[in-house]
Amino acid sequence: MVFDHSYSIITRDSVFESLMLLFNIAVLTKRIKIGLLVACSLFRYPTLLAKMASIIDSISNGRLIFGIGLCWYGREFRRFRIKFPKYSERVKILEEALEITIKSWLQDEIYFKGKYFNVEGFINFLKPKQKPYPPILIGDSSMGILKITAKYGNMWNYVGPIDKLNEKFKQIQAIRGLLVTPYSV
């Protein structure tokens, strides 16, 4: 899994652009699963992210795990003079981004009018190799993210104390309204 930051948050060194790196890993490997842990939903417009993910999933012959999350590192936004929305707004942005991304994978032409994104006839003829689309991994463990994970996610990247993990799984199960056994953490 590749992280989606513009520089190392530990050393502050420059790093490769994550989707470009992931594309190259897809070309150079044949069997390993590949993905982002996790793509920041504010760094790329959802239609562009969906198209790039479709390309990577196709090039990799269906090995992409589509990781997406809220974007948590405010300093990175300030560094590029990008507005860093409040947490509650980032949750809503992520949900709209996921809805657009999934529609882009399932439909030939999409229209979407939301609070944060508007799409007028986006066409993505290159669909992901995996059907109906790549597994979606969602990162974070707040209640807002648990709701999004229950609605859209196949995988979940838990961040927090290990003794709270079972409780968070139960919250996801309750939100979904049925017994769920997550297959990946």
ABEGO torsion letter per residue (X at the ends): XBBBBABBAAAGBBBBBAAAAAAAAAAABAABBBBBOBBBAAABBAAAAAAAAAAAAAAAGGABBBBBBAEABAAAAAAAGBBBBBAAAAAAAAAAAAAAAAAAAABABBBBBBAABBBBGBBBABBBABOABBBBBBBEABAAAAAAAAAABABBBBBEBAAAAAAAAAAAAAAAGBBBBBABX
